[in-house]
Amino acid sequence: MPGTPGEREESLDVIQRELTAFARRARAAAARLHPELPLVSYTLLAHIDDRHGCRATDLAAHYMLDKSTVSRQLGTLEKLGLVERHPDPDDHRIQVLHPTEAGTQALASTQASRRAAYQERLAEWTAEDLASFATYLLRYNSAGDPAGPQQPAD
């Protein structure tokens, strides 16, 4: 691996600090876009929408979250009228989560705002820079979480 151990440690420190700052900005932006929809809830709603419905256990496994955390977040989404449960057509014992029409609209609005914010923030980046950044993020996220499941702030 290129670089001295000291250079690698310094780079890892910068990465940790900058990812923490990124997460804080993302939470703040999510709160501004929809004050009642925390980042974790927004993320779960987006996943449910992307998958055209899924089970709560699927969310917990995908995001490495405790089932109680997912349950609380889903409770918020249901209370806001953004998610509803339907029986699985193949097994009526299983409940499948789906976004409501209001959920789909809130998601679309929030995604448009987020996209505009990213476009503004990254306006000066070249297409090559954006492609590299996207590749690095995909690579980082596909490596899994070496620290194990995390419990994000509600």
Backbone as CSV, one residue per row, in Angstrom:
resi,resn,N_x,N_y,N_z,CA_x,CA_y,CA_z,C_x,C_y,C_z
1,MET,0.853,-1.179,0.000,0.000,0.000,0.000,0.895,1.239,0.000
2,PRO,0.632,2.142,-0.905,1.470,3.342,-0.989,1.279,4.250,0.225
3,GLY,2.319,5.011,0.496,2.273,5.958,1.601,2.820,5.362,2.876
4,THR,3.353,6.228,3.692,3.883,5.783,4.979,2.729,5.566,5.944
5,PRO,2.970,4.798,7.008,1.901,4.628,8.004,1.398,5.973,8.541
6,GLY,2.286,6.925,8.738,1.886,8.249,9.228,0.999,8.977,8.237
7,GLU,1.328,8.879,6.949,0.511,9.526,5.917,-0.875,8.878,5.841
8,ARG,-0.918,7.561,5.960,-2.202,6.859,5.936,-3.047,7.258,7.144
9,GLU,-2.433,7.328,8.331,-3.166,7.733,9.539,-3.705,9.152,9.392
10,GLU,-2.893,10.043,8.852,-3.332,11.424,8.657,-4.518,11.473,7.692
11,SER,-4.437,10.708,6.613,-5.532,10.664,5.648,-6.795,10.091,6.287
12,LEU,-6.650,9.038,7.076,-7.803,8.444,7.752,-8.440,9.425,8.729
13,ASP,-7.620,10.216,9.416,-8.156,11.239,10.315,-8.977,12.273,9.543
14,VAL,-8.465,12.705,8.392,-9.181,13.683,7.565,-10.497,13.076,7.070
15,ILE,-10.443,11.825,6.608,-11.655,11.160,6.115,-12.701,11.076,7.218
16,GLN,-12.288,10.650,8.407,-13.231,10.543,9.529,-13.847,11.898,9.850
17,ARG,-13.023,12.922,9.933,-13.523,14.264,10.265,-14.479,14.774,9.189
18,GLU,-14.135,14.572,7.931,-14.963,15.094,6.844,-16.256,14.304,6.673
19,LEU,-16.222,12.997,6.899,-17.464,12.225,6.833,-18.400,12.603,7.974
20,THR,-17.834,12.905,9.137,-18.651,13.362,10.263,-19.307,14.700,9.926
21,ALA,-18.534,15.617,9.340,-19.084,16.913,8.937,-20.166,16.723,7.875
22,PHE,-19.935,15.810,6.938,-20.915,15.513,5.895,-22.220,15.015,6.508
23,ALA,-22.118,14.094,7.466,-23.311,13.537,8.115,-24.077,14.625,8.868
24,ARG,-23.356,15.501,9.545,-24.025,16.590,10.274,-24.751,17.527,9.320
25,ARG,-24.093,17.865,8.201,-24.743,18.735,7.208,-25.966,18.050,6.617
26,ALA,-25.860,16.747,6.362,-26.990,16.009,5.792,-28.174,16.013,6.751
27,ARG,-27.911,15.820,8.038,-29.000,15.853,9.030,-29.633,17.241,9.094
28,ALA,-28.788,18.273,9.076,-29.311,19.640,9.136,-30.132,19.952,7.889
29,ALA,-29.646,19.520,6.732,-30.375,19.762,5.482,-31.703,19.023,5.492
30,ALA,-31.702,17.794,5.970,-32.946,17.017,6.040,-33.952,17.710,6.943
31,ALA,-33.479,18.262,8.052,-34.376,18.955,8.985,-34.959,20.218,8.349
32,ARG,-34.155,20.910,7.549,-34.661,22.111,6.876,-35.686,21.756,5.800
33,LEU,-35.447,20.655,5.090,-36.326,20.280,3.995,-37.679,19.787,4.485
34,HIS,-37.673,19.058,5.579,-38.929,18.558,6.152,-38.692,18.420,7.649
35,PRO,-39.043,19.452,8.430,-38.721,19.466,9.857,-39.184,18.236,10.635
36,GLU,-40.258,17.593,10.190,-40.753,16.429,10.919,-40.186,15.115,10.388
37,LEU,-39.316,15.184,9.373,-38.794,13.984,8.746,-37.275,13.908,8.952
38,PRO,-36.843,13.241,10.038,-35.403,13.109,10.281,-34.714,12.362,9.139
39,LEU,-33.406,12.521,9.046,-32.633,11.910,7.967,-32.844,10.403,7.900
40,VAL,-32.866,9.741,9.045,-33.047,8.288,9.036,-34.411,7.940,8.440
41,SER,-35.451,8.666,8.831,-36.787,8.409,8.287,-36.825,8.668,6.788
42,TYR,-36.191,9.759,6.360,-36.122,10.072,4.933,-35.439,8.936,4.183
43,THR,-34.338,8.442,4.728,-33.583,7.360,4.090,-34.439,6.096,3.975
44,LEU,-35.172,5.772,5.045,-36.037,4.589,5.011,-37.154,4.760,3.988
45,LEU,-37.758,5.947,3.952,-38.817,6.215,2.984,-38.285,6.073,1.557
46,ALA,-37.107,6.608,1.307,-36.506,6.509,-0.031,-36.244,5.046,-0.401
47,HIS,-35.783,4.254,0.554,-35.515,2.832,0.303,-36.817,2.089,-0.008
48,ILE,-37.850,2.365,0.765,-39.155,1.733,0.534,-39.645,2.075,-0.871
49,ASP,-39.502,3.331,-1.246,-39.931,3.776,-2.573,-39.089,3.119,-3.664
50,ASP,-37.771,3.113,-3.499,-36.875,2.509,-4.496,-37.185,1.039,-4.722
51,ARG,-37.553,0.338,-3.661,-37.817,-1.108,-3.742,-39.275,-1.414,-4.096
52,HIS,-40.083,-0.361,-4.278,-41.512,-0.536,-4.558,-42.172,-1.375,-3.468
53,GLY,-41.756,-1.085,-2.230,-42.292,-1.778,-1.065,-41.278,-2.753,-0.493
54,CYS,-41.263,-2.850,0.830,-40.386,-3.808,1.501,-40.881,-4.009,2.930
55,ARG,-40.280,-4.980,3.605,-40.640,-5.278,4.991,-39.730,-4.490,5.934
56,ALA,-40.190,-4.287,7.143,-39.385,-3.596,8.153,-38.082,-4.354,8.413
57,THR,-38.145,-5.677,8.416,-36.930,-6.472,8.655,-35.913,-6.276,7.531
58,ASP,-36.395,-6.048,6.314,-35.484,-5.770,5.197,-34.734,-4.458,5.431
59,LEU,-35.454,-3.457,5.934,-34.829,-2.162,6.232,-33.767,-2.312,7.320
60,ALA,-34.118,-3.012,8.380,-33.175,-3.208,9.487,-31.918,-3.909,8.999
61,ALA,-32.077,-4.931,8.179,-30.918,-5.671,7.680,-30.086,-4.819,6.727
62,HIS,-30.740,-4.121,5.817,-30.011,-3.324,4.815,-29.182,-2.212,5.456
63,TYR,-29.775,-1.523,6.429,-29.095,-0.385,7.049,-28.381,-0.746,8.349
64,MET,-28.388,-2.028,8.690,-27.740,-2.511,9.904,-28.243,-1.738,11.122
65,LEU,-29.561,-1.613,11.198,-30.203,-0.909,12.304,-30.918,-1.906,13.200
66,ASP,-31.051,-1.539,14.449,-31.819,-2.330,15.387,-33.291,-2.261,14.983
67,LYS,-34.007,-3.362,15.173,-35.424,-3.397,14.791,-36.238,-2.338,15.519
68,SER,-35.870,-2.025,16.759,-36.625,-1.009,17.499,-36.421,0.383,16.891
69,THR,-35.230,0.651,16.378,-34.976,1.926,15.708,-35.828,2.037,14.457
70,VAL,-35.855,0.968,13.673,-36.668,0.956,12.458,-38.140,1.119,12.814
71,SER,-38.574,0.427,13.839,-39.969,0.506,14.262,-40.353,1.941,14.640
72,ARG,-39.493,2.624,15.395,-39.759,4.015,15.790,-39.848,4.920,14.561
73,GLN,-38.893,4.745,13.650,-38.867,5.585,12.453,-40.095,5.331,11.581
74,LEU,-40.467,4.064,11.452,-41.659,3.738,10.663,-42.916,4.287,11.326
75,GLY,-42.941,4.256,12.651,-44.068,4.844,13.374,-44.223,6.316,13.034
76,THR,-43.108,7.030,12.970,-43.127,8.447,12.593,-43.644,8.612,11.170
77,LEU,-43.132,7.784,10.261,-43.560,7.877,8.864,-45.058,7.580,8.707
78,GLU,-45.534,6.597,9.473,-46.969,6.268,9.415,-47.802,7.397,10.021
79,LYS,-47.349,7.935,11.145,-48.064,9.026,11.815,-48.177,10.254,10.897
80,LEU,-47.130,10.491,10.106,-47.139,11.618,9.173,-47.923,11.310,7.900
81,GLY,-48.394,10.059,7.774,-49.160,9.672,6.596,-48.298,9.464,5.365
82,LEU,-47.024,9.119,5.561,-46.099,8.964,4.442,-45.883,7.504,4.040
83,VAL,-46.222,6.587,4.944,-46.040,5.149,4.699,-47.284,4.426,5.179
84,GLU,-47.623,3.349,4.473,-48.721,2.488,4.903,-48.301,1.037,4.725
85,ARG,-48.983,0.165,5.461,-48.681,-1.272,5.408,-49.792,-1.999,4.657
86,HIS,-49.348,-2.983,3.867,-50.289,-3.845,3.145,-49.857,-5.290,3.358
87,PRO,-50.807,-6.213,3.438,-50.420,-7.619,3.548,-49.708,-8.076,2.276
88,ASP,-48.698,-8.919,2.457,-48.006,-9.513,1.320,-48.995,-10.429,0.604
89,PRO,-49.123,-10.297,-0.725,-50.100,-11.129,-1.435,-49.805,-12.632,-1.343
90,ASP,-48.526,-12.981,-1.154,-48.148,-14.389,-1.075,-48.230,-14.953,0.338
91,ASP,-48.149,-14.078,1.340,-48.180,-14.528,2.735,-48.810,-13.421,3.568
92,HIS,-50.067,-13.548,3.883,-50.815,-12.489,4.572,-50.317,-12.218,5.991
93,ARG,-49.426,-13.045,6.501,-48.849,-12.787,7.829,-47.794,-11.684,7.763
94,ILE,-47.279,-11.428,6.571,-46.207,-10.451,6.373,-46.798,-9.116,5.936
95,GLN,-46.318,-8.048,6.565,-46.736,-6.697,6.206,-45.654,-6.052,5.335
96,VAL,-46.066,-5.514,4.194,-45.148,-4.841,3.283,-45.423,-3.346,3.359
97,LEU,-44.363,-2.579,3.502,-44.459,-1.124,3.601,-44.443,-0.507,2.211
98,HIS,-45.293,0.493,2.022,-45.357,1.222,0.755,-45.505,2.701,1.064
99,PRO,-44.914,3.558,0.241,-45.151,4.990,0.446,-46.590,5.330,0.047
100,THR,-47.186,6.245,0.776,-48.499,6.769,0.391,-48.278,7.790,-0.718
101,GLU,-49.352,8.299,-1.258,-49.214,9.356,-2.265,-48.501,10.565,-1.652
102,ALA,-48.866,10.899,-0.407,-48.201,12.011,0.286,-46.715,11.698,0.492
103,GLY,-46.396,10.445,0.780,-45.001,10.034,0.956,-44.209,10.181,-0.323
104,THR,-44.807,9.775,-1.416,-44.149,9.893,-2.720,-43.916,11.360,-3.070
105,GLN,-44.909,12.202,-2.768,-44.772,13.637,-3.058,-43.703,14.277,-2.166
106,ALA,-43.697,13.929,-0.873,-42.687,14.481,0.044,-41.296,14.046,-0.381
107,LEU,-41.175,12.809,-0.782,-39.890,12.280,-1.232,-39.422,12.999,-2.491
108,ALA,-40.303,13.168,-3.455,-39.947,13.846,-4.704,-39.502,15.281,-4.439
109,SER,-40.229,15.968,-3.576,-39.885,17.352,-3.239,-38.529,17.423,-2.546
110,THR,-38.330,16.531,-1.591,-37.068,16.519,-0.845,-35.909,16.142,-1.755
111,GLN,-36.117,15.152,-2.628,-35.058,14.740,-3.541,-34.688,15.865,-4.492
112,ALA,-35.669,16.601,-4.972,-35.396,17.723,-5.869,-34.568,18.781,-5.143
113,SER,-34.918,19.066,-3.898,-34.167,20.049,-3.114,-32.746,19.565,-2.846
114,ARG,-32.615,18.295,-2.520,-31.287,17.730,-2.246,-30.428,17.746,-3.508
115,ARG,-31.021,17.363,-4.625,-30.279,17.359,-5.891,-29.798,18.773,-6.225
116,ALA,-30.669,19.756,-6.051,-30.285,21.142,-6.324,-29.141,21.571,-5.413
117,ALA,-29.196,21.164,-4.137,-28.124,21.518,-3.208,-26.802,20.863,-3.630
118,TYR,-26.859,19.608,-4.043,-25.631,18.933,-4.508,-25.112,19.577,-5.786
119,GLN,-26.016,19.907,-6.699,-25.586,20.546,-7.944,-24.891,21.876,-7.665
120,GLU,-25.443,22.627,-6.718,-24.837,23.913,-6.362,-23.466,23.704,-5.712
121,ARG,-23.411,22.784,-4.768,-22.166,22.546,-4.035,-21.064,21.990,-4.946
122,LEU,-21.455,21.197,-5.949,-20.478,20.528,-6.818,-20.390,21.165,-8.206
123,ALA,-20.915,22.362,-8.356,-20.983,23.016,-9.664,-19.613,23.184,-10.317
124,GLU,-18.599,23.412,-9.535,-17.260,23.659,-10.080,-16.468,22.380,-10.341
125,TRP,-17.025,21.242,-9.946,-16.322,19.977,-10.155,-16.465,19.545,-11.615
126,THR,-15.429,18.939,-12.148,-15.496,18.417,-13.513,-16.297,17.116,-13.514
127,ALA,-16.719,16.712,-14.698,-17.426,15.431,-14.833,-16.533,14.299,-14.348
128,GLU,-15.238,14.394,-14.601,-14.295,13.367,-14.148,-14.219,13.335,-12.618
129,ASP,-14.168,14.520,-11.986,-14.155,14.587,-10.521,-15.414,13.942,-9.933
130,LEU,-16.575,14.271,-10.516,-17.835,13.712,-10.028,-17.856,12.197,-10.186
131,ALA,-17.395,11.709,-11.335,-17.362,10.263,-11.572,-16.435,9.575,-10.575
132,SER,-15.291,10.170,-10.307,-14.347,9.590,-9.344,-14.945,9.579,-7.942
133,PHE,-15.551,10.687,-7.551,-16.174,10.779,-6.226,-17.272,9.728,-6.076
134,ALA,-18.113,9.604,-7.112,-19.186,8.604,-7.090,-18.602,7.198,-6.972
135,THR,-17.551,6.926,-7.714,-16.904,5.612,-7.655,-16.347,5.337,-6.267
136,TYR,-15.701,6.334,-5.678,-15.127,6.158,-4.333,-16.220,5.943,-3.291
137,LEU,-17.327,6.680,-3.391,-18.424,6.487,-2.445,-19.025,5.093,-2.577
138,LEU,-19.232,4.650,-3.806,-19.746,3.295,-4.023,-18.789,2.253,-3.451
139,ARG,-17.521,2.453,-3.686,-16.499,1.520,-3.179,-16.497,1.510,-1.660
140,TYR,-16.550,2.679,-1.056,-16.554,2.790,0.402,-17.788,2.109,0.991
141,ASN,-18.958,2.418,0.447,-20.199,1.867,0.987,-20.351,0.372,0.738
142,SER,-19.769,-0.133,-0.335,-19.873,-1.566,-0.606,-18.956,-2.387,0.292
143,ALA,-18.010,-1.723,0.945,-17.082,-2.424,1.838,-17.741,-2.797,3.161
144,GLY,-18.920,-2.281,3.422,-19.609,-2.595,4.677,-19.150,-1.678,5.797
145,ASP,-19.642,-1.931,6.968,-19.333,-1.109,8.132,-18.489,-1.919,9.100
146,PRO,-17.168,-1.635,9.139,-16.295,-2.418,10.020,-16.595,-2.231,11.498
147,ALA,-17.299,-1.160,11.847,-17.608,-0.913,13.255,-18.865,-1.660,13.689
148,GLY,-19.558,-2.292,12.751,-20.784,-2.998,13.095,-21.977,-2.073,13.034
149,PRO,-23.147,-2.591,13.390,-24.362,-1.778,13.307,-24.265,-0.521,14.164
150,GLN,-24.709,0.563,13.587,-24.704,1.846,14.287,-26.138,2.260,14.576
151,GLN,-26.316,2.969,15.622,-27.626,3.479,15.974,-27.624,4.985,15.745
152,PRO,-28.161,5.435,14.600,-28.180,6.869,14.341,-29.107,7.581,15.300
153,ALA,-28.843,8.856,15.487,-29.713,9.660,16.351,-31.074,9.776,15.706
154,ASP,-32.110,9.641,16.504,-33.480,9.755,15.995,-33.834,11.195,15.737
